[in-house]
Amino acid sequence: MVKKKPAITQELLIKRFVYDSIVGDLRWRCGVRINHIAGSLDKKGYRQIKIDGFNFKAHRLVFCYHYGFMPENMIDHIDRDPGNNHIENLREVSRSCNMFNTKDFCNNRSGVRGVFWKVRDNRWIAVIGNNGKRLHLGSFSNFEDAVIARADAENLSGVYECMITSARKYLDERSL
């Protein structure tokens, strides 16, 4: 017989855990590990907590503990730190919004996501992802023009609701 994943409710969580708002973690309310931080870290740095034999991401449980319902969508760590489960750092977002709030690739040399130098054309290229497709926003002789094109595309796609992007940060720092 296959074991059924338990329905997680705020009532169940309050019965089993105490939320430590200073540390941002759930602690066991009872049992041999009373007052210990619940769960363990996975290889990506997210805390997992086992309830009735099933693993749950701690950030989803913290969200339910605080708001009273399990989120339907993804839970985003605003500061991008998977270990920071302070309720102020968690928000329910769509998958696309969650994907925008990721670190820039290590090979990003321009400092602005979606803007890169194309040696062959001797020009700055601006691109943005949309529904799994890469959209070309134009090629520019001036770096700032490429950043503005990227920021405008982010604005149209609603990315600003998800994060302060590197394009917006660049323009804000220069009052453009």
C-alpha positions as CSV (number, residue, x, y, z in Angstrom):
1,M,0.0,0.0,0.0
2,V,1.3,3.4,-1.0
3,K,1.5,5.9,1.8
4,K,-0.4,9.1,1.1
5,K,1.4,12.5,1.5
6,P,-0.2,14.3,4.5
7,A,-2.3,17.4,4.0
8,I,-0.3,20.2,5.5
9,T,-2.3,22.7,7.5
10,Q,-1.5,25.6,9.7
11,E,-3.0,23.7,12.6
12,L,-0.7,20.7,12.0
13,L,2.3,23.0,11.8
14,I,1.5,24.9,15.0
15,K,0.9,21.6,16.8
16,R,4.4,20.2,15.8
17,F,6.6,23.3,15.4
18,V,7.4,26.7,16.8
19,Y,8.4,29.4,14.3
20,D,11.6,31.2,15.5
21,S,11.2,34.6,13.9
22,I,14.7,35.7,15.0
23,V,16.4,32.9,13.2
24,G,13.7,32.3,10.6
25,D,13.4,28.5,11.2
26,L,10.9,26.0,12.4
27,R,11.8,24.2,15.7
28,W,10.3,21.0,17.0
29,R,7.6,21.6,19.6
30,C,7.7,18.1,21.0
31,G,9.6,14.8,20.9
32,V,13.3,14.0,21.5
33,R,14.4,17.0,19.4
34,I,12.4,19.6,21.2
35,N,13.5,23.2,20.4
36,H,16.0,21.9,17.8
37,I,15.8,23.4,14.3
38,A,13.7,21.0,12.3
39,G,15.0,19.3,9.2
40,S,18.3,19.2,7.3
41,L,19.9,21.0,4.4
42,D,19.7,19.6,0.9
43,K,22.7,20.0,-1.6
44,K,21.3,23.3,-2.8
45,G,21.1,24.8,0.6
46,Y,17.3,24.5,1.1
47,R,16.1,23.1,4.5
48,Q,13.8,20.1,4.2
49,I,11.6,18.8,7.0
50,K,10.3,15.3,7.1
51,I,6.6,15.0,8.2
52,D,5.0,11.6,8.4
53,G,7.8,10.2,6.1
54,F,7.6,12.8,3.4
55,N,10.0,15.7,2.8
56,F,8.7,19.3,2.6
57,K,10.7,22.4,1.9
58,A,10.9,24.5,5.0
59,H,10.2,27.7,3.2
60,R,6.8,26.4,2.1
61,L,6.0,25.3,5.6
62,V,7.0,28.6,7.1
63,F,4.7,30.3,4.6
64,C,1.8,28.1,5.6
65,Y,2.6,28.5,9.3
66,H,2.5,32.3,8.9
67,Y,-0.4,32.8,6.3
68,G,-2.5,29.8,7.1
69,F,-2.5,28.0,3.7
70,M,0.0,26.1,1.5
71,P,1.0,28.2,-1.5
72,E,-0.2,27.2,-4.9
73,N,2.8,28.7,-6.7
74,M,6.5,28.8,-6.0
75,I,8.0,30.5,-2.9
76,D,10.7,32.9,-3.8
77,H,13.6,33.9,-1.4
78,I,13.7,37.6,-2.2
79,D,17.4,37.8,-1.2
80,R,18.2,34.6,-3.1
81,D,19.5,32.9,0.0
82,P,17.9,29.5,0.3
83,G,18.7,29.3,4.0
84,N,17.0,32.6,4.9
85,N,13.4,31.5,5.8
86,H,12.4,34.7,7.6
87,I,8.8,35.4,6.6
88,E,9.8,38.9,5.3
89,N,12.1,37.2,2.8
90,L,9.5,34.8,1.4
91,R,6.8,35.6,-1.2
92,E,4.6,33.5,-3.4
93,V,5.3,34.1,-7.1
94,S,4.9,32.5,-10.5
95,R,7.6,30.3,-11.9
96,S,8.6,32.9,-14.4
97,C,9.0,35.5,-11.6
98,N,11.0,33.1,-9.6
99,M,13.3,32.4,-12.5
100,F,14.0,36.1,-13.0
101,N,15.1,36.4,-9.4
102,T,18.2,34.3,-9.9
103,K,21.9,35.2,-9.8
104,D,23.5,36.4,-13.0
105,F,25.5,33.8,-14.8
106,C,29.2,33.7,-13.9
107,N,30.2,34.5,-17.5
108,N,28.2,37.8,-17.5
109,R,30.9,40.4,-18.1
110,S,28.7,43.4,-18.8
111,G,27.2,43.5,-15.3
112,V,23.7,43.7,-16.8
113,R,21.7,40.6,-17.4
114,G,20.6,40.2,-21.0
115,V,23.2,42.7,-22.4
116,F,26.4,41.4,-23.9
117,W,29.2,42.5,-26.3
118,K,29.2,40.7,-29.7
119,V,32.7,40.8,-31.0
120,R,31.9,39.9,-34.6
121,D,29.5,42.8,-35.0
122,N,31.4,45.1,-32.7
123,R,28.1,46.0,-31.0
124,W,26.1,45.6,-27.7
125,I,23.3,43.1,-27.9
126,A,20.2,43.2,-25.7
127,V,18.0,40.1,-25.2
128,I,15.3,38.9,-22.8
129,G,13.7,35.5,-22.2
130,N,9.9,35.2,-22.5
131,N,8.0,32.0,-22.1
132,G,11.1,29.9,-22.7
133,K,12.1,31.9,-25.8
134,R,15.0,34.3,-26.2
135,L,13.8,37.6,-27.7
136,H,16.4,39.8,-29.5
137,L,15.8,43.4,-28.5
138,G,18.4,45.0,-30.8
139,S,22.1,45.7,-31.3
140,F,23.6,49.0,-30.2
141,S,26.8,50.9,-30.5
142,N,26.3,52.4,-27.1
143,F,26.1,50.2,-23.9
144,E,23.6,52.4,-22.2
145,D,21.2,52.2,-25.2
146,A,21.3,48.4,-24.9
147,V,20.7,48.6,-21.1
148,I,17.7,50.9,-21.7
149,A,16.3,48.5,-24.3
150,R,16.6,45.7,-21.8
151,A,15.0,47.7,-19.0
152,D,12.1,48.7,-21.2
153,A,11.5,45.0,-22.1
154,E,11.7,44.1,-18.4
155,N,9.1,46.8,-17.7
156,L,6.7,45.5,-20.4
157,S,7.1,41.9,-19.2
158,G,6.4,42.8,-15.5
159,V,9.8,41.7,-14.3
160,Y,10.0,44.7,-11.9
161,E,7.3,43.1,-9.8
162,C,9.7,40.2,-9.3
163,M,13.0,42.0,-8.6
164,I,15.2,45.0,-9.0
165,T,17.0,44.0,-12.1
166,S,20.6,44.7,-13.0
167,A,19.4,46.9,-15.9
168,R,17.2,49.0,-13.6
169,K,19.9,49.2,-11.0
170,Y,22.5,50.4,-13.6
171,L,20.1,53.1,-14.9
172,D,19.0,54.2,-11.4
173,E,22.7,54.6,-10.3
174,R,23.3,56.9,-13.2
175,S,19.9,58.7,-13.0
176,L,19.0,57.6,-16.5
